[in-house]
Amino acid sequence: MNEDGILEITMDNPPVNALNIDDTFEIAAIFNNVAKNQEIKVAILTASGKGFCAGVDIKEIQALSGNEGILNVNQACYDAFAAVYECAVPVIAAVNDFCLGSGIGLAGSADIVVAADQAQFGLPEVDNGALGALTHLQRLVPQQRARQMLYTCETAPAEELASYGTIYDVVPKTELMETARNLAKRIAKKQARTIRAAKRSANGIEIIDIRNSYRYEQGYTFELNLVGEGEKARQAFLDGQR
């Protein structure tokens, strides 16, 4: 945390910032712990290197026995997305590059999104024999567009999301963090207790119940795994068949 009360969290898991289970739980812990630190006024979530987030670590899921991988990753994602959404202070997602799968869950849970002009957003879940984060994608694009992206696994550029008003600004990658920090500083200058109350108020009037909506989606992921579709899709990915 810097002297302005801005907490920066940077995801760094080369080569494409696929989130493993432990790191995803760690993201949840970091954002949940913000409630205990009154010095924090705003949080910025970003990533270094290639990709904001390529989704979950499919290799890790496949390496774990039985249903352990899918159970753990689903719980970790559920906890992390909820922690970002329910963080005690506003969260700015600074999306530096492609934002896929669980990256959509994180960015779509944030209060504000800024993006580099090269960023792409999408859900490859159908190709991976899973479902989830349509809840969060629908906070970034209109419902019919979100469904089309879900069914086809097509990505959308940052400029498109900006046209919907769901991305605050699209800037060159070299200007991304400066843009996010300047916005964070504007918020940090406000009365801290009032901003925390504003965050709780904004969540309280949200039309969609983020937790229950996402959990409903996850139910179908579990079902697809029980019938073997998830296993087949993940193995096809690892075998380079798509």
C-alpha positions in Angstrom: 0.0 0.0 0.0 1.3 3.5 -0.9 1.0 6.7 1.0 -2.3 7.6 -0.7 -3.9 4.5 0.8 -3.9 2.6 -2.6 -3.3 -1.1 -2.4 -2.0 -2.7 -5.6 -2.3 -6.4 -6.2 -0.3 -7.8 -9.2 -0.9 -11.3 -10.6 2.3 -12.8 -11.9 2.2 -16.4 -13.1 4.1 -16.9 -16.4 3.6 -17.6 -19.2 0.0 -16.4 -19.5 -1.1 -15.7 -15.9 -3.3 -18.8 -15.6 -4.4 -18.9 -12.0 -3.6 -22.0 -9.9 -5.7 -22.9 -7.0 -3.5 -21.6 -4.2 -3.0 -18.2 -5.9 -6.8 -17.9 -6.4 -7.4 -18.5 -2.8 -4.7 -16.0 -2.0 -6.5 -13.3 -4.0 -9.6 -14.0 -2.0 -7.7 -13.7 1.3 -6.0 -10.4 0.2 -9.3 -8.7 -0.7 -11.2 -10.1 2.3 -8.4 -8.7 4.6 -9.0 -5.2 3.3 -11.9 -4.9 5.7 -9.5 -5.1 8.6 -7.2 -2.3 7.4 -8.8 1.2 7.6 -5.8 2.7 5.9 -6.7 1.2 2.6 -8.9 3.4 0.5 -8.8 1.9 -2.9 -7.5 -1.3 -4.5 -6.1 -1.9 -7.9 -5.9 -5.4 -9.4 -3.6 -5.9 -12.3 -1.1 -8.4 -13.8 2.4 -8.4 -15.2 3.8 -10.0 -18.3 1.6 -11.7 -20.9 -2.1 -11.8 -20.2 -4.2 -10.3 -17.4 -5.5 -13.8 -16.7 -5.8 -16.8 -19.1 -8.3 -18.5 -16.8 -7.7 -21.5 -14.4 -4.6 -23.7 -14.6 -6.0 -26.7 -16.6 -2.7 -28.6 -16.1 -3.1 -28.4 -12.4 -6.8 -29.6 -12.5 -5.9 -32.6 -14.6 -3.0 -33.5 -12.4 -5.2 -33.8 -9.3 -6.9 -37.1 -8.6 -10.7 -37.7 -9.0 -12.8 -34.6 -8.7 -10.3 -32.8 -6.4 -9.1 -30.4 -9.0 -12.5 -29.2 -10.2 -13.9 -29.0 -6.7 -11.0 -26.9 -5.4 -10.8 -24.6 -8.4 -14.5 -23.9 -8.3 -14.4 -23.0 -4.6 -11.3 -20.9 -5.1 -12.9 -18.9 -8.0 -16.1 -18.5 -6.0 -14.2 -17.1 -3.1 -12.0 -14.9 -5.2 -14.8 -13.3 -7.3 -16.9 -12.7 -4.2 -13.9 -11.2 -2.3 -13.3 -8.7 -5.1 -16.9 -7.8 -5.4 -17.4 -7.5 -1.7 -14.1 -5.8 -0.9 -14.6 -3.1 1.6 -13.2 -0.4 -0.7 -13.6 0.2 -4.5 -11.6 -2.1 -6.7 -10.2 -1.0 -10.0 -9.2 -3.8 -12.5 -6.4 -2.6 -14.7 -6.5 -5.1 -17.5 -3.2 -5.2 -19.3 -3.9 -7.9 -21.9 -6.3 -10.8 -22.7 -8.8 -11.4 -20.0 -10.3 -14.9 -20.2 -12.4 -17.3 -18.0 -11.6 -16.5 -14.4 -10.1 -13.2 -15.5 -13.7 -12.3 -16.5 -14.8 -13.3 -13.0 -12.2 -11.0 -11.5 -12.7 -8.0 -13.8 -16.4 -8.4 -13.8 -16.5 -8.3 -10.0 -14.5 -5.1 -9.9 -16.1 -1.7 -9.4 -14.3 0.0 -12.3 -12.3 -1.4 -15.2 -9.6 0.3 -17.2 -7.9 -1.6 -20.1 -5.0 -1.5 -22.4 -6.0 -1.1 -26.0 -4.8 -4.6 -26.9 -7.0 -6.3 -24.3 -9.5 -8.9 -25.3 -12.3 -10.3 -23.1 -13.9 -13.7 -23.4 -15.2 -16.9 -21.9 -13.6 -20.2 -23.3 -15.6 -22.2 -20.8 -17.7 -24.1 -23.3 -14.6 -25.3 -25.1 -13.3 -26.5 -21.7 -16.4 -28.5 -20.8 -17.3 -26.0 -18.0 -19.6 -23.1 -17.3 -19.2 -20.1 -15.1 -18.5 -16.3 -15.1 -21.4 -15.5 -17.5 -22.7 -13.7 -14.3 -19.7 -11.5 -14.4 -19.5 -11.1 -18.2 -23.0 -9.7 -18.1 -21.7 -6.9 -16.0 -19.4 -6.0 -18.9 -21.5 -6.6 -22.1 -25.2 -6.7 -22.8 -27.0 -10.0 -22.2 -27.5 -11.2 -25.8 -23.9 -10.3 -26.6 -22.8 -12.2 -23.5 -24.7 -15.3 -24.5 -23.3 -15.2 -28.0 -19.8 -14.9 -26.6 -20.6 -17.8 -24.2 -21.9 -20.1 -27.0 -19.1 -19.3 -29.5 -16.2 -18.6 -27.1 -15.6 -15.4 -29.2 -13.7 -12.6 -27.6 -14.6 -8.9 -27.5 -12.0 -6.1 -27.7 -11.7 -3.5 -24.9 -13.0 -0.8 -27.3 -16.3 -2.6 -27.6 -16.8 -2.8 -23.9 -15.9 0.8 -23.6 -18.7 1.6 -26.0 -21.2 0.0 -23.5 -19.8 2.2 -20.8 -18.5 -0.7 -18.7 -14.8 0.2 -19.2 -13.8 3.5 -17.8 -11.0 4.1 -20.3 -9.0 2.3 -23.0 -5.4 3.4 -23.2 -2.0 2.3 -24.5 -0.5 -0.4 -22.3 2.3 2.0 -21.3 -0.3 4.4 -19.8 -2.5 1.7 -18.1 -1.2 1.9 -14.6 -0.9 5.7 -14.6 -4.6 5.9 -15.6 -5.6 3.4 -12.9 -3.5 5.2 -10.3 -4.8 8.6 -11.2 -8.4 7.4 -10.9 -7.6 5.6 -7.6 -6.1 8.9 -6.2 -9.3 10.7 -7.0 -11.3 8.2 -5.0 -8.8 8.1 -2.2 -9.2 11.8 -1.6 -12.8 11.3 -0.6 -13.8 10.7 3.0 -12.8 7.0 3.7 -15.8 6.1 5.8 -18.2 7.5 3.2 -16.5 5.6 0.4 -16.7 2.3 2.3 -20.4 3.0 2.9 -20.9 3.9 -0.8 -19.3 0.5 -1.7 -21.7 -1.4 0.6 -24.6 0.7 -0.7 -23.8 0.0 -4.4 -23.6 -3.7 -3.7 -26.8 -3.6 -1.8 -28.8 -2.3 -4.7 -27.2 -4.6 -7.3 -30.0 -6.2 -9.4 -28.2 -9.5 -9.8 -27.1 -11.5 -6.7 -23.5 -12.2 -7.8 -22.9 -15.1 -5.4 -26.1 -17.1 -6.1 -26.0 -16.4 -9.8 -22.4 -17.7 -10.2 -23.1 -20.7 -7.9 -26.0 -21.6 -10.1 -23.6 -21.6 -13.1 -21.1 -23.7 -11.2 -23.7 -26.4 -10.7 -23.7 -27.1 -14.4 -19.9 -27.4 -14.3 -20.1 -30.1 -11.7 -22.8 -31.9 -13.7 -20.6 -31.8 -16.9 -17.7 -33.2 -14.9 -19.9 -36.0 -13.5 -20.8 -37.1 -17.1 -17.2 -36.8 -18.2 -17.5 -33.8 -20.5 -15.2 -31.7 -18.5 -12.5 -34.3 -18.3 -12.6 -34.9 -22.1 -12.4 -31.2 -22.9 -9.5 -30.5 -20.5 -7.5 -33.4 -21.9 -8.1 -32.2 -25.5 -6.7 -28.8 -24.5 -3.6 -30.4 -23.0 -3.2 -32.7 -26.0 -3.2 -29.6 -28.3 -6.3 -30.6 -30.1 -7.7 -27.1 -29.9 
